[in-house]
Amino acid sequence: MAGTGQDTGVHFLPGTFDVVLCHGPLTSARDPESTLAGLARVLDSGGLLSVVIPNVTARAMGPGLAGDWTAAQAALTEPGDEERWLRRETLEKLLSRIGAPLERWYGVDVFSRERADAPAADPAHPLDERLLATEERAGRQSPYRDIAALVHLFGVRQTRGAAAE
């Protein structure tokens, strides 16, 4: 079901779901904290909150790998106020406050970023298994996950009463 995190209480009771996915909407959320809090509220105890965000701390990597030095230089500036909450460390603190502390996190698109010089995808040949295995391994360990295009965080809902709602 699509909607905002703040709307979850209207549609679902607390503890309704074992897994809630938030893959992308935080970048356009007016209030990311209440969005995530609303999503965490509908998780059952021990439920998984899966959050995918752009890795703003590594945003110069894509343009740099593509040879766009003007865009890479611009991306090296500090993120604005509207992007500060997108940092992994900030979201880790937020997940703890809403009762779904970070259990683990991964980098996504370490080596498979879109590149201007990459050949067009061939539908007859699925992604190379070696690429997938390399991405999975790199996404689990630093420094590779730290420079990934995306960050995938997993928070686990604490037992009711263990943290403030």
C-alpha positions in Angstrom: 0.0 0.0 0.0 1.4 3.4 -0.9 1.1 6.4 1.3 3.0 8.4 3.9 4.4 7.0 7.1 2.3 9.4 9.1 -0.8 7.8 7.6 -0.1 4.3 8.8 -2.0 4.8 12.1 -5.1 5.6 10.2 -5.0 2.3 8.2 -3.2 -0.1 10.5 -3.0 -1.0 14.1 0.3 -1.0 16.0 2.1 -4.3 15.6 0.4 -5.3 12.3 3.4 -6.1 10.2 6.6 -8.2 10.6 8.4 -6.2 7.8 8.0 -2.7 6.6 9.9 -1.4 3.6 10.8 2.3 3.1 12.9 2.2 -0.1 13.1 5.8 -1.4 10.3 7.9 0.1 12.5 9.5 2.7 14.2 11.6 0.2 10.9 13.5 -0.4 9.3 13.2 3.0 8.4 16.5 4.6 9.1 15.1 8.0 11.4 12.0 7.8 11.3 11.5 11.6 7.6 11.2 11.8 7.5 9.1 8.6 9.8 6.5 10.1 8.1 6.7 13.5 4.8 5.9 11.8 6.3 3.0 10.0 8.0 1.6 13.1 4.7 1.9 15.0 3.0 -0.7 12.8 5.8 -3.2 13.2 5.3 -6.1 15.6 7.9 -6.7 18.3 11.0 -8.0 16.5 9.7 -6.7 13.2 12.1 -5.5 10.6 12.2 -1.9 9.2 14.1 -1.8 6.0 15.2 1.7 4.8 17.1 2.6 1.6 18.5 6.1 1.2 21.0 7.7 -1.1 24.5 7.8 0.4 25.0 11.5 0.6 28.5 11.1 2.1 29.6 9.4 -1.1 27.6 11.4 -3.6 30.8 12.6 -5.5 31.7 9.0 -6.4 29.1 8.7 -9.3 30.1 11.9 -11.1 33.8 11.2 -10.4 33.7 7.7 -11.9 31.9 9.1 -14.9 34.6 11.8 -15.3 32.2 14.7 -14.6 34.7 16.8 -12.5 32.4 19.8 -12.2 29.6 17.7 -10.7 32.1 15.8 -8.5 33.5 19.0 -7.1 30.0 20.3 -6.4 29.0 17.0 -4.7 32.0 17.3 -2.4 30.4 20.3 -0.6 28.7 19.6 2.7 25.0 18.6 2.3 22.4 21.3 2.9 20.1 21.2 5.9 17.5 19.3 3.9 20.0 16.5 3.3 21.7 16.3 6.7 19.1 13.8 8.1 20.0 11.4 5.2 23.4 10.5 6.7 23.6 6.9 8.0 24.7 8.1 11.4 21.8 10.4 11.8 19.3 7.7 10.8 21.0 5.3 13.2 20.2 7.7 16.1 16.7 8.2 14.8 16.0 4.5 14.5 17.0 4.1 18.2 14.7 6.9 19.2 11.7 5.4 17.5 12.2 2.0 19.0 13.7 0.2 16.0 17.5 0.4 16.6 19.8 -0.4 13.7 20.7 -4.1 13.6 23.0 -3.9 10.5 23.6 -1.9 7.3 24.9 -2.4 3.8 26.2 -0.5 0.9 24.3 -0.9 -2.4 25.7 -0.2 -5.9 29.4 -0.2 -4.9 30.6 -1.4 -8.3 27.4 -1.4 -10.4 26.7 2.3 -10.5 25.3 3.7 -13.7 28.2 4.8 -15.9 28.1 6.8 -19.0 30.6 4.5 -20.7 28.8 1.3 -19.7 27.3 -0.8 -22.5 23.5 -0.9 -22.7 21.9 -3.7 -20.7 21.2 -6.8 -22.8 17.9 -8.4 -21.7 19.1 -11.8 -23.0 21.9 -11.8 -20.4 21.0 -11.2 -16.8 23.4 -9.5 -14.5 26.7 -11.3 -14.3 26.7 -13.6 -11.2 30.3 -12.5 -10.5 29.1 -8.9 -10.3 26.3 -9.8 -7.9 28.6 -11.8 -5.7 31.1 -9.0 -5.6 28.4 -6.4 -4.8 27.1 -8.5 -2.0 30.5 -9.0 -0.4 31.6 -5.4 -0.9 28.3 -4.1 0.5 28.9 -5.9 3.8 32.4 -4.4 4.5 34.1 -1.1 4.9 35.5 0.9 3.2 33.4 -0.3 0.2 30.0 0.0 1.8 31.0 3.5 2.9 31.3 4.7 -0.8 28.3 2.9 -2.2 25.6 4.9 -4.0 22.9 3.8 -1.6 22.8 2.7 2.0 20.4 -0.1 3.2 19.6 0.0 6.9 17.8 -2.6 8.9 16.2 -1.6 12.2 14.5 -4.1 14.4 11.5 -3.2 16.5 12.1 -3.6 20.2 9.7 -5.3 22.5 6.8 -3.0 23.4 7.7 -0.8 26.3 11.4 -1.1 25.7 11.6 2.3 24.1 9.5 5.4 23.9 7.1 5.6 21.0 
